[in-house]
Amino acid sequence: MLFINTRPDDRAAALTQALNEVGYQVEALPLLELVAEPFSHALQQLYLELTEVQAIVVVSPTAVDVGMRYLQQAGVQLHQLKSIQWIAVGQTTAQALAKYGIESWVPEVETSEGMLQLPILKKQKDLSKIAFWRGLGGRQFMMQQLQQQGVEILNFVLYHRQCPEQSLIAFPEIVKKISLNQPVAVLISSEASWNYWQQLCNQCPCKAEWVYLVLGTRLAQLLQTAQSQAMQGFNIIQLENLSASEIIQRMSDWKGHV
């Protein structure tokens, strides 16, 4: 079965290897490329306010890399933030923070909803100010939920997403390899990646039997809505995380029921 691995190049290799080992044919098609925003006066001011927050939410390894680089550029020392709690969206982000000697909270489900269930956000009543290290357009839902609870948000937009140019070229070539109504699995890890995927499909339609592996409940609901609005038939498999073991197990469960 063909599996389209849409993870960024620097995070795709381990999954591709694991899928190959259990018999999947894998095509790499990264849907997101993360590009750092320039350091600005606005970011400088936000960094100077960091010592006032109770927690910093970090949404990706890229947010760690850019955030730490700009922290130094802003003249703020990491030891000045030692009393602050750190929250990572998932294990990969937590590992990136650990390289700086930072321990972080990690949700069981690696989504905004999962992070909102963490005790530090759900049960602490003295939270008044939280910083988000994020990309343009990301984690809007989570920030809105916290603002509704009266929490002030320091919004660090550290990078933006775009569809890699190489994928715009590669997608039509992948489509040529797909037979009519052939089952094809596609990993969809965010709303942004789903939007880019739809753009690719609109530009180069393909009559495959799509099987979408999506991260979390909210993304699954988004695809279900798209499915009903477009009256399209495709399969949706909800993932709890993006580990190779989770993806392979969910695919195995799905194939056992079809």
Secondary structure by P-SEA (a helix, b strand, c coil): cbbbbcccccccaaaaaaaaaaccbbbbbbcbbbbbccccaaaaaaaaacccccbbbbccaaaaaaaaaaaaaacccccccccbbbbbccaaaaaaaaaacbbbbbbccccaaaaaacccccccccccbbbbbcccccaaaaaaaaaaacccccccccccccccaaaaaaaaaaaaacccccbbbbbbccaaaaaaaaaaaaacccccbbbbbcccaaaaaaaaaaaaaacbbbbbbbbccccaaaaaaaaaaaaaac
